[in-house]
C-alpha cells in the first residue's frame, strides 16, 4: 500500500513523515466520474487534482511537489495550502482590536505580514478528523498569540468531491477571545495541465465591477475603483495575457495581476465568482463563494528554478490563483467588511470549484 501510486503519478509513501511530532500523509479522494483529488495534512495542501479534458483524458491542473520533503523546502510555500490566520496582507504587521494594539506579527513580505506570518497555517500539520472516499475533514487549533494573533482558534476545513465534478471547500472556526480571521485556499491552477508554460491564453471572467487598487507593497491604499475602461476588467471573457503587460500602474506594481476583486453579491450569499477556460484542454473551472472578494494572482513571482511534480517546472505566469477571501488589511480599514471573529460567533465560509468541458473552443 505504501508504494501505491495515485492517478497523478504521486507515490503515497513519499508523503509519510513526522513533522512537529505529528504524522503527515497523503490522502486520496475520488468521485464516481474518476476525478481524483490528493491532499496532505501539512498545510491542508491540495497536491493534485485530476479532471477530464475535452477528449476525456485526465490531467492534473494544480502545481505541487512529488514529496513532503520538497514541500518543506519549497520556494513556493503556498502551493495548494490553506492560508491563515490572516490570508493576504496586513500592513506593517500590526492592527488594533477593541483598543488593544497587536504589533508582534511577523514582517515576511516587504514591510507587511503575509498569509499569517512566518509559520502560518500553510506550514502546520493539521489533524485528520474524518475521511471517506470523497471527503476529508482537517482540524487545527491555533494557540493564543500564535504568530502574534489573539485567541485560541479552533478550525475545521472540509474538502469534498461531488459527483457533479465539484471541489467543495468548507471552513468553520470558533475562538475564545476576539480575533481577526481570513481563510483561503492558495491552489495554483493551469487548466491546460500543470507544467504547461503559460496561462496567458486562459479565458477569464470575474463577476466584479470594482477592484481594490494597491500601493507598491500590495496594500490597498484608497477606495475601490471601477474596472470599467481598465485592463482590470474581466466582466466579460478576456485572455489573461491580453493586457497583462499594459502600461498600467497597478499591473506594473504587481508584475501582473495580484489584486482583490469586490464581487457583485450579497453578504454571505453563495454566488458566482469567476469562470476560467483553457482553449488547449477545453477544461472549464467555475468558482462560487460566500466570500466578498477574490484575489486574482497570475503567478508573477514564480521562477521555474525547481522541479515540481513529475519533473515539471513552473515559470512566471504558468499558473493562476483565484483565492476567495475577505479584503487585504481589513483589520486596519474599518470601512471594509469585517474580519473580526468573536467568541459568541461561528465563522463559516464555502467555496466551490466546478469543472466541466467546452467542446467549442
N, C-alpha and C positions, 0 to 999 in steps of 0.2 A: 504493500500500500504506500509506503513512504517513497518508493521510486516512481509512483504513478505520475504521468504527465497529464496536464489539462489540455483542453481543446486548443488553447492559445499557445501551447508548447512549453508551459512552465513546469518545472519539476517541484512537486509539493514539498519534498524533504529540504529543498534549498531555503525554505522559509521557517524552518524549525530551529529556534534559538531562544535561550533565556536572555531576557533584557530587563534590567531593573528588578530581577527576582521573579519575573513572570514569564510564562511560556508563550512564545509567539509562534503562530502557524499561518498557513494559507487555507482559506475556506472556499469551496466551490458551490455556487448556486446555479440552477438551471430552470428553464420552463419547458412546457410541452413542445415548443417550437424549436428547441435546440439552442436557444440563446444561452450563453454562458457568462456568468459574472464571477470573477475571483476577487477576494478581499483578504487583507491581512489585518490582524488586530493592532499592529504597530501603526499608530496614527489613524486607525479605522480606514486604511487606504484602499481605494479601488485599484487593483493591479492590472486587470484585463477585462475587456468587455467585448465578447464575440457576438456580432449581429450579422444577418444575411444582407448581401448586396443585391443588386437587381438581377443577377444571374444565379441567385440562391447560394452563393459561396459565402461562408462565414469568414469575416475578417475582424481583426482586433482594432478598435477605434480609439483606444486611450494609450497614452505614453506610460512608461514604467520601467521596472528593472526585473532582472532574472532571479534575484535572491534578496534575502533580508540584509545580507552584508552590504550589497550595493546600495540599498536604501539608506543604510546607516551612515554612509559616507557620500551620499549624492550631493552634487552641486545644485540640484533642483529638489529641495526637501519637501515641497508641497505637492508632488505628483499624487493625484488621487486622494489627498488627505482631507480629513475634517480639520478646519482651521478655527481656532478659538484660544483663549476665552473671547477675544475680540478679533474676528476675521477682518481683514483690511487694516487700515492705519488709524492710529491715534496720535495727534500732533504732539511732538516733543515729549512723549512718554508720560503724560500727566492728564488728569481730569479731576473735577470736583463733583462730589455726590453728597447731598444732604449736609453741606457745609464742611465736609471733610475732604482735604486735598490728598489725592493718591498720586505720588510723583516718583514712585520707585519702579515704574515699568521699564523694561529693557529698551534701549535705543538700538534697534537692529536693522533699520532701513533708513539710511541718511540720518536726519535728526529726529526720526519718528519711530514709534512702535508698530511692527507689522505682524499680523496673524498670531497675536498672543504673546510674542516675545521670543526669548532665546530658546525656550523649550515649551512651545505651545502644544496644543492638542494633537498636532501632526507628529509629534515626537514622543508620545507616551504610549504605553501598551494598554489597550482597552481590554476589559473583561468580556468574554462571550457569555451572554446571559441565556440565550436560546438560539437554536438553529434547526432548520429543516431543509427540504430540497430547494426551496425558493426564497427563504427569508432568514436573515440573521439579525440578532439584536446585540449591540455592543453597549456596555456601560462603563462609566468612568466617574470618579469623584475627584474634583479639583479642590484642593485644600485652600482654606482661607489664607490669603496673601501669596498664593502660588503665582509666580511671575508678577507679583505686586497687586493683584486684584483681590478685592474683599469678598468674603463669604465662602462657606463650604458649598460647592455647587455639585449637585448630583444630576447626571445626564444619562439619557439613552438615545442611541442612534440606531435606526432600523433601516436596513436595505432589503428591498423585496423586488423580485422579478415577477411581473404579472404575465398571464398567458396572452395578453394583448401587446406583448413586447415593450412593456414599460419598466423602467427602473424607477422605483419609488423610494424616496429618502424621507424619513420622518425623524424629527428632532423633538426631544422633550427634556425639560430641566426644571429643577427647583433649587432654591437657595435658602440659607438660614440667616442671611443679612442682605441688605440692599447691595446690588452689584450691577455691572453692565455686562451684556452678553450679545454677541453677534456670531452665529454659527453659519458656516457654509462648507460646501464640498468643492475642492480645488482640482477636479479632474481636467486634464488637458486632452481635448478631442481632435482627432483628424479623421473625418468621415470617409476619406479615401484609403484609410488604413494607417495606423501608427507607423511611422517611419517614412511615409510619403513626405517629400521635402518641403511642401508648402500648403498652406490653407488659403492662399490668396484667391483661388478660384471658387471657394465655397460661397454659395449664395446665402446671405443672411438677412433675416427680418427681425427687428426688435420692436416690440409694442410700447413705444415710448415717444412722447412729444418733447421731452426735456431730458437733459443730462446735467451732471454737476461738473463745471469746469474746475480744474485744479491748478495749483502752483507747480513749480518745477520739482517739488518733493512729493507730488501726488496727493496733497491735502486740498480738499475743496476750499476755495477762498472767498466765495461770494454766493449770490443767489443762483438758482437754477437758470439755465439758458435753453432757448428753443433749439432743437436740432435742425429745424427748417432752414434751408439755404446754406447748410454747412456739410462738410464730409462726415459729420456725426449722425446724419440722418439715415436710418435703416427702417423707416416706417413701411417702405416697400423694398423688395429684394434688391440688394446690391452685392456684387462680388466684394469680398473682404478686402482684397488688394487693390480695388479700382481707384481708391482715393487715399490710401494709407500713407503715401509719400507726398501728399499735398503740402503746400507751404501754409500750414495752419498751426497756430501756436500750440494748441492742445496736442496735436499729433507729434509736434517737434519735442515737446516736454517728455512725452512718454515713449518716444521712438516708435510710435504706432498707437493703437488703441489700448488704453488701460483706464477705463472710465466707468463710473456708475451711471446707469440709465434709470430714470424715475419712471416706473411702469405705469401705464394707464389702467388703473384698477382701484377698487375699493379696499379699505384696510382689511387685512387678513382673508380676503377673498382668494380662493384658488382659481387662477385665471391664466390666460395665455401670456407668456413672456417672450418667447423667441422661436424662430424656425430657421434651421440651417440645413443646407443640402450640398452634397458633393456631386458635381457633374460627372466625375470619374466613376464612382461606385453606384450612384443613384440612391445612396442612403440618405434618408431624411430624419433629422432629430428635431422634435418639437419639445419645448420646455414650458411647464406650467408651475406656478408657485404661489404661495401665500405671502411671500416676502414683498416689500415695497420697491425693491430695486434689484438690478443685476449688474455685476461688474463684468464688462466685456474686455477680455485681455487677449492679445494676439501673440503671446509668447515672444515678445520683443527682446528679452534678455537671455533667451536660450542660446547656447553656444555650439552645440554639436560636438563638444570636446570629448564626450564619453559615449560608450556603447550602452544602449538601453536593451530592451527585450530582443532576443533573437538576433543580436548583432546590429540592431538599428541605431541610427544616430538622429538626434533631434536638433537641427539648426534653428536659428531665429525664424519665427513665423511658420514653424512646421506643426503647430497645434494652437488651438484657441480654447479659452475658458469662458463659460457662462456661469458665473458664481452668483447664485441667488442669495440676497442678503439685505441687511439694513445698510445705511449710508456710512461712508468713512467719517471718522472723527465726530460721530453723533454725540458722544458724551460731552463734547465741548461746544456743541451747536444746538441750543435748546429749541430752535425752530424746526429741526429735523424730527422725523418720527422717533419716539423714544426707544432706547435700547436698555432702559433700566428694568431690572427684574427684582421684585420684592418678595419677601418670604410668604406673603399671602397669595401669590400668583403662581401659575404654572406657565412656563414657556413652552409653546408648541409651534411647529413650523413644518410645512410639507413642500417638497419639490418633486416633480415628476418629469423624467425624460422619456419621451415616447418615440419609438423607432419604427420606421416603415421604409418603403422604397418608392421612387418615382421613375417610371419607365420612359418618361417623355423628355428627359433632359440629357 
